[in-house]
Amino acid sequence: MDAEQVVPDQRPAAESGISSSVTTESGLLEFKKALLYQEATPQPEKKPSALESGASASSVRDILNWKNPVLSGVIFGIGNFFFYLLLFRGYTVLSLLAYGLLAEVVICFAYVNFFNVVSNLLVKKPSGTDSTAPASRRQFHLSRDVVGCHIDAAIPYLNVVEDTVMNILLCTDNVLALKGMAALFCAAVLGNLFSFATLCYLAFLGAFGGPKLYEMHRLQIHRYMNLGLDYAKTYSNLLIDRIPKATDLKKKSF
């Protein structure tokens, strides 16, 4: 009686194991078919929102403010190495860009071919397929909506620059024209003192170090700025008072 009771209990377990293996294989096949269908069917393009259009500006701001120290440190180190080769090793910008792109292509070439070799060894393909056929890739193309959002965001800044330049050239605002002259004179003096690559490196250091220093020493910076503005106002008022006015000249002439 015991043997007769044990055998019927084992048969359903074996049958359940076979059925579970069949269901798992069928589930894997259906999952692969769904993935292939999802890759084959074109996905509808989503219109970027205002938050998505400002994501690039916020990411650049986060990098300059060292929100992610690892990413900011890597970019800062690459930039320092680039300017070191440019300023002290005699490389040109074109040669450095060409070497950088060459290194990227070599790394991609080695990675893709190594991955194809490993996948061919691990996964057995059917006899009718070509193992040397290039793998399909997704197309990363810019859409008009994304480009249009960035252009719309840049248009106000371009209009401000154009208005400022035209006001300086047409002398509609004499104070602004004098400020433009002073800025151009300072740029000419800096150009005589430093090369263009050195000025770019100083701007690079200021972009990475300025926001962090301002965040750490905000109160001290504001205090010294206020002191400097007060001194500048007092000395400018003294110079303006010493300039003879038209009414004083008329009184002296009479």
Residue pairs with C-beta under 8 A, 6 or more apart in sequence:
39 136
39 138
45 143
45 145
47 145
48 145
48 146
48 149
50 149
52 149
53 146
53 149
53 150
53 152
53 153
54 153
56 150
57 153
62 68
63 71
63 72
63 75
64 72
64 207
64 208
64 211
65 211
65 212
65 215
66 72
66 211
66 212
72 208
76 208
79 204
79 208
82 96
83 197
83 200
83 201
83 204
85 91
85 96
86 92
86 93
86 96
86 197
87 197
87 198
87 201
112 135
116 131
116 135
120 131
125 131
164 176
166 172
167 173
167 176
167 177
168 176
168 177
168 180
171 177
190 199
191 199
194 202
213 221
214 221
